[in-house]
Amino acid sequence: MAWHPIFKRRRRKKGIEDERTLGEIYLLHFDRPYKHARHYMGWALIAADRIAEHRNGNGSNLMAVLKTIGIGFQIAWIKPGTRLDERKLKNRGGSARQCPICLQKEDNNAHTGIDC
């Protein structure tokens, strides 16, 4: 079968913004680790609304589990960006290196060897 432009397009779900839509990327720092996870990064048009959903146990599965087992979180940062920007940050990895809360704890605990 010959290449055709229609096969190259990604299907968009109704109500989902394009990956180039400017919104807000946010990083949440968990009050204590859950298994290997200590952070959650997400994107939303309005981060405050999405974070409120997370606090109520709605949204992502991970955040629902954290709500159920009683692990809270703090907002580490909110920045303007697109879904593509969020993906780049996630692919880079090392959320703890991007987290000002972890960096502050590292400074305070440098002599004890405690990891965030």
N, CA, C and O atoms as CSV, one atom per row, in Angstrom:
chain,resi,resn,atom,element,x,y,z
A,1,MET,N,N,0.845,-1.174,0.000
A,1,MET,CA,C,0.000,0.000,0.000
A,1,MET,C,C,0.893,1.240,0.000
A,1,MET,O,O,1.875,1.300,0.739
A,2,ALA,N,N,0.559,2.206,-0.810
A,2,ALA,CA,C,1.335,3.435,-0.925
A,2,ALA,C,C,1.078,4.346,0.277
A,2,ALA,O,O,0.010,4.322,0.888
A,3,TRP,N,N,2.098,5.148,0.592
A,3,TRP,CA,C,1.962,6.100,1.690
A,3,TRP,C,C,0.935,7.147,1.337
A,3,TRP,O,O,0.869,7.603,0.195
A,4,HIS,N,N,0.147,7.522,2.296
A,4,HIS,CA,C,-0.858,8.559,2.104
A,4,HIS,C,C,-0.868,9.424,3.363
A,4,HIS,O,O,-0.760,8.890,4.467
A,5,PRO,N,N,-0.994,10.741,3.228
A,5,PRO,CA,C,-0.921,11.623,4.394
A,5,PRO,C,C,-1.907,11.267,5.509
A,5,PRO,O,O,-1.614,11.486,6.685
A,6,ILE,N,N,-3.048,10.732,5.157
A,6,ILE,CA,C,-4.043,10.419,6.180
A,6,ILE,C,C,-3.537,9.355,7.156
A,6,ILE,O,O,-3.956,9.333,8.313
A,7,PHE,N,N,-2.646,8.479,6.705
A,7,PHE,CA,C,-2.129,7.436,7.582
A,7,PHE,C,C,-1.103,7.990,8.570
A,7,PHE,O,O,-0.813,7.359,9.587
A,8,LYS,N,N,-0.567,9.146,8.276
A,8,LYS,CA,C,0.446,9.763,9.119
A,8,LYS,C,C,-0.172,10.522,10.297
A,8,LYS,O,O,0.492,10.739,11.310
A,9,ARG,N,N,-1.412,10.916,10.172
A,9,ARG,CA,C,-2.063,11.718,11.210
A,9,ARG,C,C,-2.417,10.877,12.415
A,9,ARG,O,O,-2.812,9.717,12.299
A,10,ARG,N,N,-2.265,11.494,13.579
A,10,ARG,CA,C,-2.716,10.844,14.805
A,10,ARG,C,C,-4.163,11.212,15.051
A,10,ARG,O,O,-4.579,12.345,14.810
A,11,ARG,N,N,-4.904,10.274,15.518
A,11,ARG,CA,C,-6.300,10.572,15.837
A,11,ARG,C,C,-6.355,11.349,17.142
A,11,ARG,O,O,-5.620,11.060,18.086
A,12,ARG,N,N,-7.219,12.317,17.178
A,12,ARG,CA,C,-7.394,13.107,18.392
A,12,ARG,C,C,-8.678,12.708,19.066
A,12,ARG,O,O,-9.710,12.546,18.415
A,13,LYS,N,N,-8.617,12.548,20.366
A,13,LYS,CA,C,-9.822,12.268,21.126
A,13,LYS,C,C,-10.591,13.562,21.285
A,13,LYS,O,O,-10.010,14.643,21.378
A,14,LYS,N,N,-11.893,13.437,21.315
A,14,LYS,CA,C,-12.736,14.611,21.474
A,14,LYS,C,C,-12.415,15.288,22.803
A,14,LYS,O,O,-12.372,14.640,23.848
A,15,GLY,N,N,-12.191,16.592,22.749
A,15,GLY,CA,C,-11.931,17.358,23.954
A,15,GLY,C,C,-10.467,17.400,24.362
A,15,GLY,O,O,-10.110,18.127,25.288
A,16,ILE,N,N,-9.616,16.637,23.693
A,16,ILE,CA,C,-8.193,16.636,24.024
A,16,ILE,C,C,-7.502,17.713,23.185
A,16,ILE,O,O,-7.675,17.787,21.969
A,17,GLU,N,N,-6.727,18.530,23.861
A,17,GLU,CA,C,-6.039,19.602,23.171
A,17,GLU,C,C,-4.883,19.042,22.356
A,17,GLU,O,O,-4.366,17.964,22.648
A,18,ASP,N,N,-4.493,19.774,21.349
A,18,ASP,CA,C,-3.343,19.414,20.527
A,18,ASP,C,C,-2.083,19.447,21.388
A,18,ASP,O,O,-2.008,20.209,22.352
A,19,GLU,N,N,-1.095,18.624,21.044
A,19,GLU,CA,C,0.122,18.568,21.855
A,19,GLU,C,C,0.929,19.861,21.823
A,19,GLU,O,O,1.891,20.005,22.578
A,20,ARG,N,N,0.553,20.793,20.969
A,20,ARG,CA,C,1.250,22.082,20.906
A,20,ARG,C,C,0.463,23.200,21.585
A,20,ARG,O,O,0.880,24.358,21.560
A,21,THR,N,N,-0.658,22.861,22.183
A,21,THR,CA,C,-1.464,23.849,22.897
A,21,THR,C,C,-0.719,24.283,24.154
A,21,THR,O,O,-0.263,23.444,24.931
A,22,LEU,N,N,-0.599,25.576,24.349
A,22,LEU,CA,C,0.082,26.090,25.532
A,22,LEU,C,C,-0.813,25.937,26.751
A,22,LEU,O,O,-1.968,26.364,26.756
A,23,GLY,N,N,-0.267,25.332,27.758
A,23,GLY,CA,C,-0.963,25.165,29.026
A,23,GLY,C,C,0.050,25.305,30.136
A,23,GLY,O,O,0.931,26.163,30.082
A,24,GLU,N,N,-0.077,24.446,31.161
A,24,GLU,CA,C,0.844,24.503,32.283
A,24,GLU,C,C,1.335,23.096,32.620
A,24,GLU,O,O,0.549,22.152,32.707
A,25,ILE,N,N,2.634,22.977,32.804
A,25,ILE,CA,C,3.244,21.727,33.247
A,25,ILE,C,C,3.461,21.880,34.746
A,25,ILE,O,O,3.878,22.938,35.217
A,26,TYR,N,N,3.174,20.809,35.497
A,26,TYR,CA,C,3.347,20.892,36.942
A,26,TYR,C,C,4.066,19.659,37.464
A,26,TYR,O,O,3.973,18.569,36.899
A,27,LEU,N,N,4.783,19.863,38.559
A,27,LEU,CA,C,5.484,18.777,39.228
A,27,LEU,C,C,4.977,18.707,40.659
A,27,LEU,O,O,5.004,19.695,41.392
A,28,LEU,N,N,4.513,17.520,41.047
A,28,LEU,CA,C,4.030,17.291,42.408
A,28,LEU,C,C,5.043,16.437,43.154
A,28,LEU,O,O,5.548,15.449,42.621
A,29,HIS,N,N,5.332,16.818,44.377
A,29,HIS,CA,C,6.289,16.111,45.232
A,29,HIS,C,C,5.485,15.384,46.312
A,29,HIS,O,O,4.735,16.013,47.059
A,30,PHE,N,N,5.643,14.058,46.393
A,30,PHE,CA,C,4.893,13.266,47.372
A,30,PHE,C,C,5.482,13.448,48.763
A,30,PHE,O,O,6.694,13.587,48.926
A,31,ASP,N,N,4.599,13.445,49.772
A,31,ASP,CA,C,5.050,13.594,51.160
A,31,ASP,C,C,5.917,12.423,51.598
A,31,ASP,O,O,6.807,12.587,52.432
A,32,ARG,N,N,5.666,11.253,51.047
A,32,ARG,CA,C,6.547,10.097,51.236
A,32,ARG,C,C,6.476,9.261,49.963
A,32,ARG,O,O,5.469,9.310,49.258
A,33,PRO,N,N,7.516,8.498,49.654
A,33,PRO,CA,C,7.517,7.719,48.404
A,33,PRO,C,C,6.421,6.666,48.388
A,33,PRO,O,O,6.042,6.119,49.423
A,34,TYR,N,N,5.923,6.398,47.194
A,34,TYR,CA,C,5.014,5.276,46.974
A,34,TYR,C,C,5.745,4.326,46.026
A,34,TYR,O,O,5.934,4.630,44.848
A,35,LYS,N,N,6.151,3.173,46.558
A,35,LYS,CA,C,7.001,2.237,45.819
A,35,LYS,C,C,8.219,3.012,45.314
A,35,LYS,O,O,8.985,3.529,46.127
A,36,HIS,N,N,8.419,3.105,44.019
A,36,HIS,CA,C,9.574,3.839,43.496
A,36,HIS,C,C,9.261,5.308,43.225
A,36,HIS,O,O,10.175,6.099,42.990
A,37,ALA,N,N,7.996,5.678,43.254
A,37,ALA,CA,C,7.583,7.022,42.828
A,37,ALA,C,C,7.663,8.041,43.962
A,37,ALA,O,O,7.198,7.800,45.077
A,38,ARG,N,N,8.260,9.173,43.649
A,38,ARG,CA,C,8.327,10.279,44.593
A,38,ARG,C,C,7.741,11.564,44.015
A,38,ARG,O,O,7.572,12.555,44.726
A,39,HIS,N,N,7.433,11.537,42.709
A,39,HIS,CA,C,6.936,12.724,42.015
A,39,HIS,C,C,5.899,12.333,40.972
A,39,HIS,O,O,5.827,11.185,40.533
A,40,TYR,N,N,5.098,13.322,40.589
A,40,TYR,CA,C,4.175,13.158,39.481
A,40,TYR,C,C,4.255,14.427,38.646
A,40,TYR,O,O,4.124,15.532,39.171
A,41,MET,N,N,4.468,14.267,37.357
A,41,MET,CA,C,4.487,15.405,36.451
A,41,MET,C,C,3.288,15.304,35.525
A,41,MET,O,O,2.969,14.229,35.017
A,42,GLY,N,N,2.627,16.436,35.312
A,42,GLY,CA,C,1.469,16.443,34.436
A,42,GLY,C,C,1.354,17.746,33.674
A,42,GLY,O,O,2.125,18.684,33.873
A,43,TRP,N,N,0.362,17.773,32.793
A,43,TRP,CA,C,0.084,18.950,31.978
A,43,TRP,C,C,-1.414,19.200,32.026
A,43,TRP,O,O,-2.206,18.258,32.055
A,44,ALA,N,N,-1.795,20.448,32.035
A,44,ALA,CA,C,-3.208,20.827,31.965
A,44,ALA,C,C,-3.309,22.236,31.409
A,44,ALA,O,O,-2.359,23.016,31.473
A,45,LEU,N,N,-4.466,22.546,30.868
A,45,LEU,CA,C,-4.687,23.926,30.434
A,45,LEU,C,C,-4.599,24.848,31.642
A,45,LEU,O,O,-3.976,25.908,31.582
A,46,ILE,N,N,-5.233,24.431,32.750
A,46,ILE,CA,C,-5.190,25.186,33.995
A,46,ILE,C,C,-4.744,24.209,35.079
A,46,ILE,O,O,-5.529,23.381,35.541
A,47,ALA,N,N,-3.488,24.313,35.475
A,47,ALA,CA,C,-2.898,23.348,36.412
A,47,ALA,C,C,-3.642,23.312,37.745
A,47,ALA,O,O,-3.827,22.237,38.316
A,48,ALA,N,N,-4.067,24.457,38.242
A,48,ALA,CA,C,-4.741,24.494,39.547
A,48,ALA,C,C,-5.996,23.619,39.550
A,48,ALA,O,O,-6.279,22.944,40.539
A,49,ASP,N,N,-6.743,23.629,38.453
A,49,ASP,CA,C,-7.952,22.800,38.360
A,49,ASP,C,C,-7.593,21.318,38.359
A,49,ASP,O,O,-8.245,20.517,39.029
A,50,ARG,N,N,-6.570,20.959,37.615
A,50,ARG,CA,C,-6.149,19.562,37.524
A,50,ARG,C,C,-5.588,19.074,38.860
A,50,ARG,O,O,-5.855,17.945,39.272
A,51,ILE,N,N,-4.821,19.913,39.527
A,51,ILE,CA,C,-4.255,19.545,40.822
A,51,ILE,C,C,-5.370,19.347,41.848
A,51,ILE,O,O,-5.281,18.462,42.698
A,52,ALA,N,N,-6.412,20.165,41.770
A,52,ALA,CA,C,-7.567,19.981,42.654
A,52,ALA,C,C,-8.215,18.617,42.407
A,52,ALA,O,O,-8.642,17.955,43.353
A,53,GLU,N,N,-8.291,18.195,41.146
A,53,GLU,CA,C,-8.815,16.857,40.834
A,53,GLU,C,C,-7.940,15.788,41.469
A,53,GLU,O,O,-8.449,14.816,42.027
A,54,HIS,N,N,-6.619,15.965,41.387
A,54,HIS,CA,C,-5.697,15.007,42.001
A,54,HIS,C,C,-5.909,14.944,43.513
A,54,HIS,O,O,-5.905,13.856,44.090
A,55,ARG,N,N,-6.092,16.086,44.155
A,55,ARG,CA,C,-6.310,16.112,45.613
A,55,ARG,C,C,-7.578,15.359,45.994
A,55,ARG,O,O,-7.668,14.794,47.084
A,56,ASN,N,N,-8.552,15.354,45.098
A,56,ASN,CA,C,-9.812,14.642,45.353
A,56,ASN,C,C,-9.746,13.170,44.961
A,56,ASN,O,O,-10.732,12.448,45.112
A,57,GLY,N,N,-8.590,12.713,44.455
A,57,GLY,CA,C,-8.440,11.315,44.073
A,57,GLY,C,C,-8.911,11.015,42.671
A,57,GLY,O,O,-9.063,9.852,42.299
A,58,ASN,N,N,-9.143,12.051,41.889
A,58,ASN,CA,C,-9.559,11.868,40.494
A,58,ASN,C,C,-8.374,12.180,39.591
A,58,ASN,O,O,-7.373,12.740,40.036
A,59,GLY,N,N,-8.493,11.820,38.342
A,59,GLY,CA,C,-7.408,12.098,37.401
A,59,GLY,C,C,-6.635,10.834,37.119
A,59,GLY,O,O,-7.191,9.861,36.609
A,60,SER,N,N,-5.354,10.836,37.447
A,60,SER,CA,C,-4.517,9.678,37.139
A,60,SER,C,C,-4.701,8.573,38.167
A,60,SER,O,O,-5.104,8.819,39.304
A,61,ASN,N,N,-4.397,7.351,37.746
A,61,ASN,CA,C,-4.509,6.203,38.651
A,61,ASN,C,C,-3.554,6.340,39.833
A,61,ASN,O,O,-3.930,6.056,40.970
A,62,LEU,N,N,-2.328,6.771,39.574
A,62,LEU,CA,C,-1.350,6.911,40.642
A,62,LEU,C,C,-1.855,7.871,41.710
A,62,LEU,O,O,-1.774,7.569,42.901
A,63,MET,N,N,-2.367,9.006,41.305
A,63,MET,CA,C,-2.827,9.995,42.280
A,63,MET,C,C,-4.053,9.489,43.043
A,63,MET,O,O,-4.235,9.838,44.209
A,64,ALA,N,N,-4.891,8.677,42.408
A,64,ALA,CA,C,-6.033,8.079,43.096
A,64,ALA,C,C,-5.555,7.102,44.169
A,64,ALA,O,O,-6.103,7.067,45.271
A,65,VAL,N,N,-4.537,6.312,43.845
A,65,VAL,CA,C,-3.971,5.367,44.815
A,65,VAL,C,C,-3.373,6.128,45.999
A,65,VAL,O,O,-3.580,5.746,47.151
A,66,LEU,N,N,-2.634,7.201,45.718
A,66,LEU,CA,C,-2.033,7.990,46.795
A,66,LEU,C,C,-3.106,8.543,47.730
A,66,LEU,O,O,-2.936,8.538,48.949
A,67,LYS,N,N,-4.193,9.010,47.165
A,67,LYS,CA,C,-5.308,9.529,47.975
A,67,LYS,C,C,-5.872,8.420,48.859
A,67,LYS,O,O,-6.141,8.628,50.042
A,68,THR,N,N,-6.047,7.238,48.266
A,68,THR,CA,C,-6.624,6.104,48.994
A,68,THR,C,C,-5.758,5.681,50.175
A,68,THR,O,O,-6.279,5.372,51.247
A,69,ILE,N,N,-4.447,5.665,49.988
A,69,ILE,CA,C,-3.564,5.187,51.063
A,69,ILE,C,C,-3.050,6.316,51.952
A,69,ILE,O,O,-2.283,6.080,52.885
A,70,GLY,N,N,-3.477,7.544,51.659
A,70,GLY,CA,C,-3.183,8.659,52.550
A,70,GLY,C,C,-1.843,9.341,52.359
A,70,GLY,O,O,-1.320,9.948,53.294
A,71,ILE,N,N,-1.285,9.254,51.175
A,71,ILE,CA,C,-0.042,9.984,50.894
A,71,ILE,C,C,-0.412,11.314,50.252
A,71,ILE,O,O,-1.064,11.359,49.209
A,72,GLY,N,N,0.013,12.387,50.890
A,72,GLY,CA,C,-0.257,13.718,50.361
A,72,GLY,C,C,0.840,14.165,49.415
A,72,GLY,O,O,1.793,13.431,49.157
A,73,PHE,N,N,0.697,15.365,48.905
A,73,PHE,CA,C,1.713,15.912,48.002
A,73,PHE,C,C,1.747,17.422,48.119
A,73,PHE,O,O,0.815,18.054,48.617
A,74,GLN,N,N,2.848,17.978,47.646
A,74,GLN,CA,C,3.029,19.423,47.565
A,74,GLN,C,C,3.290,19.783,46.112
A,74,GLN,O,O,3.811,18.974,45.345
A,75,ILE,N,N,2.930,20.983,45.748
A,75,ILE,CA,C,3.233,21.469,44.403
A,75,ILE,C,C,4.682,21.946,44.409
A,75,ILE,O,O,5.030,22.886,45.124
A,76,ALA,N,N,5.523,21.294,43.607
A,76,ALA,CA,C,6.930,21.679,43.516
A,76,ALA,C,C,7.085,22.891,42.609
A,76,ALA,O,O,7.784,23.844,42.954
A,77,TRP,N,N,6.434,22.858,41.451
A,77,TRP,CA,C,6.443,23.989,40.532
A,77,TRP,C,C,5.344,23.856,39.490
A,77,TRP,O,O,4.810,22.775,39.241
A,78,ILE,N,N,5.026,25.001,38.891
A,78,ILE,CA,C,4.103,25.086,37.749
A,78,ILE,C,C,4.772,26.015,36.745
A,78,ILE,O,O,5.193,27.118,37.093
A,79,LYS,N,N,4.867,25.559,35.490
A,79,LYS,CA,C,5.509,26.350,34.431
A,79,LYS,C,C,4.619,26.330,33.189
A,79,LYS,O,O,3.886,25.365,32.973
A,80,PRO,N,N,4.673,27.381,32.372
A,80,PRO,CA,C,3.962,27.325,31.097
A,80,PRO,C,C,4.655,26.330,30.164
A,80,PRO,O,O,5.879,26.209,30.176
A,81,GLY,N,N,3.871,25.629,29.364
A,81,GLY,CA,C,4.446,24.692,28.405
A,81,GLY,C,C,3.378,23.907,27.674
A,81,GLY,O,O,2.188,24.022,27.970
A,82,THR,N,N,3.812,23.114,26.725
A,82,THR,CA,C,2.912,22.282,25.924
A,82,THR,C,C,3.051,20.823,26.369
A,82,THR,O,O,3.902,20.491,27.195
A,83,ARG,N,N,2.204,19.966,25.811
A,83,ARG,CA,C,2.334,18.534,26.077
A,83,ARG,C,C,3.681,18.015,25.558
A,83,ARG,O,O,4.278,17.121,26.157
A,84,LEU,N,N,4.146,18.573,24.460
A,84,LEU,CA,C,5.458,18.178,23.936
A,84,LEU,C,C,6.569,18.541,24.922
A,84,LEU,O,O,7.509,17.771,25.121
A,85,ASP,N,N,6.453,19.721,25.536
A,85,ASP,CA,C,7.437,20.132,26.546
A,85,ASP,C,C,7.400,19.178,27.746
A,85,ASP,O,O,8.441,18.794,28.279
A,86,GLU,N,N,6.196,18.807,28.157
A,86,GLU,CA,C,6.044,17.865,29.271
A,86,GLU,C,C,6.719,16.535,28.933
A,86,GLU,O,O,7.429,15.968,29.763
A,87,ARG,N,N,6.498,16.044,27.726
A,87,ARG,CA,C,7.091,14.772,27.313
A,87,ARG,C,C,8.616,14.862,27.321
A,87,ARG,O,O,9.292,13.920,27.734
A,88,LYS,N,N,9.155,15.986,26.868
A,88,LYS,CA,C,10.615,16.167,26.882
A,88,LYS,C,C,11.148,16.095,28.313
A,88,LYS,O,O,12.165,15.451,28.569
A,89,LEU,N,N,10.462,16.754,29.238
A,89,LEU,CA,C,10.895,16.729,30.641
A,89,LEU,C,C,10.807,15.323,31.223
A,89,LEU,O,O,11.703,14.889,31.946
A,90,LYS,N,N,9.725,14.611,30.906
A,90,LYS,CA,C,9.568,13.243,31.408
A,90,LYS,C,C,10.631,12.327,30.819
A,90,LYS,O,O,11.194,11.495,31.531
A,91,ASN,N,N,10.910,12.470,29.532
A,91,ASN,CA,C,11.919,11.633,28.886
A,91,ASN,C,C,13.317,11.905,29.440
A,91,ASN,O,O,14.158,11.007,29.485
A,92,ARG,N,N,13.558,13.128,29.854
A,92,ARG,CA,C,14.840,13.490,30.445
A,92,ARG,C,C,15.041,12.741,31.759
A,92,ARG,O,O,16.166,12.406,32.130
A,93,GLY,N,N,13.931,12.484,32.459
A,93,GLY,CA,C,13.997,11.755,33.727
A,93,GLY,C,C,14.557,12.613,34.844
A,93,GLY,O,O,14.840,13.798,34.666
A,94,GLY,N,N,14.708,11.990,35.990
A,94,GLY,CA,C,15.310,12.680,37.120
A,94,GLY,C,C,14.440,13.774,37.698
A,94,GLY,O,O,14.892,14.907,37.864
A,95,SER,N,N,13.183,13.444,38.010
A,95,SER,CA,C,12.296,14.462,38.578
A,95,SER,C,C,12.862,15.076,39.846
A,95,SER,O,O,12.639,16.255,40.121
A,96,ALA,N,N,13.598,14.280,40.625
A,96,ALA,CA,C,14.183,14.813,41.860
A,96,ALA,C,C,15.171,15.936,41.557
A,96,ALA,O,O,15.313,16.865,42.353
A,97,ARG,N,N,15.854,15.860,40.414
A,97,ARG,CA,C,16.786,16.927,40.033
A,97,ARG,C,C,16.056,18.183,39.586
A,97,ARG,O,O,16.639,19.267,39.558
A,98,GLN,N,N,14.781,18.040,39.236
A,98,GLN,CA,C,13.973,19.179,38.811
A,98,GLN,C,C,13.109,19.710,39.951
A,98,GLN,O,O,12.405,20.706,39.788
A,99,CYS,N,N,13.162,19.045,41.106
A,99,CYS,CA,C,12.270,19.360,42.218
A,99,CYS,C,C,12.968,20.254,43.241
A,99,CYS,O,O,13.929,19.822,43.878
A,100,PRO,N,N,12.501,21.488,43.410
A,100,PRO,CA,C,13.130,22.372,44.385
A,100,PRO,C,C,12.982,21.864,45.818
A,100,PRO,O,O,13.819,22.170,46.667
A,101,ILE,N,N,11.940,21.100,46.096
A,101,ILE,CA,C,11.752,20.541,47.440
A,101,ILE,C,C,12.845,19.520,47.721
A,101,ILE,O,O,13.438,19.533,48.800
A,102,CYS,N,N,13.119,18.638,46.768
A,102,CYS,CA,C,14.196,17.653,46.927
A,102,CYS,C,C,15.557,18.325,47.003
A,102,CYS,O,O,16.403,17.933,47.808
A,103,LEU,N,N,15.771,19.334,46.171
A,103,LEU,CA,C,17.052,20.033,46.179
A,103,LEU,C,C,17.290,20.716,47.523
A,103,LEU,O,O,18.414,20.728,48.025
A,104,GLN,N,N,16.232,21.286,48.106
A,104,GLN,CA,C,16.347,21.919,49.423
A,104,GLN,C,C,16.660,20.862,50.489
A,104,GLN,O,O,17.494,21.089,51.365
A,105,LYS,N,N,15.987,19.707,50.411
A,105,LYS,CA,C,16.243,18.626,51.372
A,105,LYS,C,C,17.677,18.118,51.229
A,105,LYS,O,O,18.338,17.817,52.224
A,106,GLU,N,N,18.153,18.025,49.989
A,106,GLU,CA,C,19.536,17.594,49.757
A,106,GLU,C,C,20.507,18.538,50.448
A,106,GLU,O,O,21.462,18.097,51.087
A,107,ASP,N,N,20.261,19.835,50.321
A,107,ASP,CA,C,21.136,20.821,50.971
A,107,ASP,C,C,21.091,20.662,52.491
A,107,ASP,O,O,22.122,20.715,53.161
A,108,ASN,N,N,19.889,20.467,53.022
A,108,ASN,CA,C,19.737,20.347,54.471
A,108,ASN,C,C,20.281,19.030,55.009
A,108,ASN,O,O,20.743,18.967,56.149
A,109,ASN,N,N,20.229,17.972,54.192
A,109,ASN,CA,C,20.623,16.640,54.667
A,109,ASN,C,C,21.954,16.167,54.084
A,109,ASN,O,O,22.268,14.978,54.147
A,110,ALA,N,N,22.727,17.076,53.526
A,110,ALA,CA,C,23.974,16.669,52.870
A,110,ALA,C,C,24.900,15.907,53.815
A,110,ALA,O,O,25.588,14.978,53.394
A,111,HIS,N,N,24.918,16.292,55.071
A,111,HIS,CA,C,25.805,15.645,56.023
A,111,HIS,C,C,25.270,14.308,56.537
A,111,HIS,O,O,26.037,13.511,57.077
A,112,THR,N,N,23.954,14.045,56.379
A,112,THR,CA,C,23.371,12.801,56.901
A,112,THR,C,C,23.302,11.697,55.868
A,112,THR,O,O,23.193,10.526,56.229
A,113,GLY,N,N,23.365,12.044,54.573
A,113,GLY,CA,C,23.260,11.036,53.525
A,113,GLY,C,C,21.839,10.612,53.238
A,113,GLY,O,O,21.630,9.615,52.546
A,114,ILE,N,N,20.846,11.339,53.749
A,114,ILE,CA,C,19.446,10.987,53.522
A,114,ILE,C,C,19.042,11.463,52.130
A,114,ILE,O,O,19.318,12.599,51.744
A,115,ASP,N,N,18.389,10.582,51.389
A,115,ASP,CA,C,17.928,10.904,50.046
A,115,ASP,C,C,16.482,11.349,50.118
A,115,ASP,O,O,15.727,10.877,50.968
A,116,CYS,N,N,16.090,12.245,49.242
A,116,CYS,CA,C,14.724,12.744,49.191
A,116,CYS,C,C,13.767,11.632,48.824
A,116,CYS,O,O,12.561,11.861,48.731
